[in-house]
Amino acid sequence: MFYRRAGIFHTNYQADRSLFPIPFERNAMFVVFAIALAAPWIFSSLALTSYIRPWLIWTSAVLGLNLILGWAGQFHFGYAAIMAIGAYASVHATRHGVPWEIAIVLGGLTATVVGVVFAFAALRVKGLYLALSTLALQFVMDWVISHVPAISGGVSATLQAPPMKLLGQAITSEAGTYYVVLAWTILVALFMLNLRRSALGRALVAVREKDYAAAVIGVQSFYYKLVAFAASAFIGGVSGAMLVFGFYHAVTPEQFAVNVSIELLAMVIVGGLGSIIGSFLGTAFILLLPGQMNALIAWGAKALGMDIGVEALAHIPHMVYGAAIIVVLLIEPMGLGKLYGNLRNYLMVWPFGYARK
């Protein structure tokens, strides 16, 4: 049995509430962590810079969005604007001589302040009205960033990001940048793992399920919604800064437009609301699958000797990719994280499947 639980006795609350109470899962995490540390030597430079690094950065942002959407149950259609605030604030701080470590924290705090100020007004409404309010945040910030030269330099301007520095030392190597991004993603993932078993996490889930019932048992729904917006905005702001310093190396308003918010929302939904591993899987599905689909269809057409026009070849992968999203959600509406959970539950009793009956 993969998930062998014989001989595991939880004799205290600390053992029962540990992050990985089953030895197989704990050992699997050690293996994944070892592979992540050795990635610069295992994978090619192209894979590291074009696939793995952006996947890690976007996953950290998706985890932040999942905090407000999956844990607190609040719609947010303006998360790209939150990331843009953090990106621009950190870039300007670095250009004015602020150390890089402090600059990205300032970017996260700036995003937190804007997110909380806007949440005071947005949280007065619920449901679709809240979704429209957060969408308004996206459009307002898009206009402000584009039309205030002090922020972006103009509508079509590109603001170059200074080199990433850690403790005053410039990080110019691909491996060094990768390790900084990896450390931030691990930090966010550990925060979310511990949030799930904390009093704050349980309060957020209570607010998500029914805020009126939560208020009856003493959970102040408005307060915890503000906390969720603040924590989510900080993660989004720092992730936006990481995206600029660790991948784009420049920032433009188009990088954080409304379509980016929609893609982030798709990553959360496909991965699974409230699922940490689903955030990793959903980000990979939305971010990496389209490029692989394009290469696969082009290779298949060439192997079969099919003469497909350039325009058709450009649209067919998008059709297949959209169909793949629909198929995944039809098979499991709760996302890829739930599919993983189903497989885990099956392996828990394999090969004694009758134990569940």
N, C-alpha and C positions, 0 to 999 in steps of 0.2 A: 504494500500500500504506500502511495506517495505521501499522503498526509497521515502518517502513522501516529496515533494518539495513545497507544498502549503505554502505560507507565507514567503518563503525564497527570500529575495530581496538583490541582490549584488549591493549596491549603491556606492562602491568604488573598486579600483583595489585590495586592500589588502584582502577584503572579497572574491573577485572572484578568487584570486590566492592562497587561503589558502589550506593547505594540505588536509583537509577533509571538503569541503564546505557543504556537505549534513549531517544533524544531525545523520541519521542512521549509516553512515559509521564512524562518530566520536565516537558514542556510542559503536559501534562494536569494535573499536580499544581499547576503555577503558576496555571492557569485556575481550578481548584477552590479554591485558596487565595484568589484574587482575589474569587471569588464569596462565599466565607465572610466575607471582610473587608467586603464591600459588602452583606451580608445585611440589616442594619438599614434600608437604603434600598431594597433590592429587594423584600423580603417585607413583608407587613402586620404590624402589631403583634400581632394574634392568632396568626398563623403563627409569629412569632418566639418568643413567650412560651409558647405551648401545644403547639407541635410541635418546632421546631428546637432550642430550649434543652434540654428534657427528653431529646430524642433524643441530643444530644451528651453529656449527663451519664450517661445509662444506657449509652451506648457505651463510655465510659471504664471503667465498672464491668464491663461484659462483657469488655473487653480484659483486665482484671485476672483475671477468672475463667478466661478462655481461657488465661492464662499457666499456671495450675495444672492445668487440665483438658486443654487442647490441646497444650501444650508438654511438661509433666511427666507427663501421663497419670494424674493422681490425681483421684479423685472428690471433689466438694465440694458438699454439699447444704445448707451453712449460710452461704452467702456473704452473704445479707441480714443475718445477725447481725453479720458483720464490718463491713458498712456502718453498721449501727446503732451499734456501738461507736464508730466514727469520728465519726458524727454527734453523738451525745450528748457525747462527750469534747470536741469542738471547740466546741459550744454552751456547755457549762459553762465552758470555758477563756475564751471570749470574754466571758461574763457576769461573770467575775471579773477583768476588765481586761486580759487577755492580748491583744496585737495580733492582728488577724484572720489575718495571714499565718502567724504562729507557731502560732495556735490550730488551724488546719487541719492543719499538720504534726504537732502534738501528737496530733490525732485519728488521723492515719495511723499514728503510732508506737504509740499505745495499741492500735489494732487489730492492729498487727504483734506486739506483745508477747503479747496474748491468743491470736492465731492460732498463734504459734510454740509457746507453752506447751501449747496443745491439740494441736498437731501432734506433739509429742514422744510423746504417748500414742496418737494416731490412726494414726501412721505405723508402728506395730508390727504393723498388720494391713494387708490388701490387699483389693482388689476390693469386693464387696458389704459386707464388714465395715467397710471404710474409709468407704463411703457412709453406713452406719448410724452410724458414729462422728461424722461431720461433721453428720449430721442431728440427733444428740444435742446437738451444740454449738448448733444453731439453737434447739432447745427449751429448753435450759438458759439461754441468753441471753435468750430471750423471757420466761421466768419471772423471771429476775433483774431485767431492765429494768422489767418491769411491777410487781413487788412490792417494789422498793427505792425508797422515796420520794425518797431523796437523788439518784437517777439521773433518774427520769422524773416524779416528783411523784405517782405513783399509777397505778392500772390505767387509768383513763379520763382522765388528765391530759394536757394539751397544753402543751408547753414552747415558748414563743415564742423564735425565733432573733433575736439582735441584728442590726442592719443590717450588710451586708457593707462592710468598709472596706479600702482598699488604700493603704498608706503613710499611714495616719491620715485619709484622705479617704473619707467615706461615698459609696458607689456606690448611687445611687437610681434612675438611669435604666435603661430596658430595654436600651439599647445597651451601656452599661457592664457590666451583669451578663452580657450575652451574650458580650462579649469576654473576660471573666474565665473563663467556662465554656469558651469556644473555646480559650483558651490552655492550660487544663488538659488538654483532650482531645487537642490537638496534641502536648503534651508526652508524654502516655502513648503515643500512636500512634508517635511518634519513638522512644521507648524500646523498644517492641515491634519496630519495624522494625530497629533496631540489634541487639536481642537475637537476632534470627534469624540474624545473621551473626557472632555473637561465640562465644567459647569456652564461655561459660556456656550459651548457647542450644543449642549442639551437645551439651553434656553433658546438658542436660535432655531433649533428643530421644533420646539414647542410653538414658537411664533409662526414658523412656516406652516405647521399643521392647522392651527386655529388660534389666531391672536386673541380672540375674546376668551377662549378657554385658558390660554396662558395668563391673561390678566387676572382671571379668577384665582389662580394658584400663586399670584404674586409676581409674575414675570411682567415687567414693564416693556410692552412690545415696542413702543416708540424709541425707548432708550437702546434696546438691543438692535433695532434696525439701524439706528445711527452708528452704533459700534460696528455692525457688519459693513455698512457703507464706508466707514473710515478705514477699517482694516483692508477691505477690498481695494479701496482707492490707493492706499499706500503700496500694496503689492503691485497694482497696475502701474503706478507711477515709476517705481523702481524697475519694473519689467520693461517699460517703455524706454527708460534710460539704458538698460542693458541691451535692448534691441538696437539702439543707435550706436552705442560705443562698441558693442561686441559683434555687430553684423553689418549694418548699413554704413557706419562711419560718417554719416551725414543725415540731416533731418530736413524733411520737406512736409508741407501740409498734406500732400497726397498720400503719404505713408500711413496716416491715421484718419482717413476719410470714413464715411458712414458704412461703406462696403466692408471695411475692416471690422467694425462692430458686428455686422451681420455674420461674418466668417467666425468671429470669436464665439458668438452665440451658437452657431452651428457646431463648433467643436465641443461645446459643453453638452448640447443635446445629443449629438451622436455618441459622445463618450459616456454620457449618463449623468443625470443630476445628482450631486452629492457624492459622486464616486471619484476617488483620487486616482486610482489606476485607470479609470475611464477617461480622465482628463489627458493622461499620456496617450492613450489609444485614440481618442477622438481627435487630438491635435495631429497625430501622425496620419490619421485617415484623411482629414481635410487638407492638411498642409503638404504631405508628401505623395499621396496617392495620385493626384492629377498628373504630375510629371512622369511618374512611373507608368501611368495609363497611356499617356501620349507615346512614350517610347515603346511600350508593348504593342500598341495597335500599329504603329509605323513598322515595327519589326515583323508583325504578323502579315501585314499587307505586302511587304517586300518578299517574305518567304513564300506566300501563296501566289506571287506574281500578279497581284491585283493592281490595277491602275486606278488609284484613287487620287482625285484632284487635291491640290493644296488646301483649298477652302473646306472641302469635305473632311479632309484629314485633321483640320483644325477644330471642327465641330463635333466629330464622332466621339472623341475621348470625353468631352463634356457630357454628352448624352449617356455614355456608359457610366461615367462617374456619378451623375445624378441618379441613374437607375440603381447603382450600388448603394447609395445612401438610402433610397426607398426600400430596397431589399433588406438592409440591415435593420431599419426601423420597423419593418413588417415582421421580421423574425423575432426581434426583441425591442419593443417600444421604449424600454428603459435604457437602451444604449449598449455600447460595447462593454462597459463595466459590468452590466448585469449578465452578459454572456460569459464573461470571465467568472463571475460569481456562480453561475449555473454549472460551469465546468468544475469549479472548485468544490461545490457541494456534491457533485457526482464522484469526484476522486476521494472525497472524505470517507466514503463507505465502500469504494471499489476494493476488491471484487465482490463484496457482500452487499449487492444492491437491495436484497430483500430486507436489510436492516431498517430501511426507511418505512417499511409497511407496518 
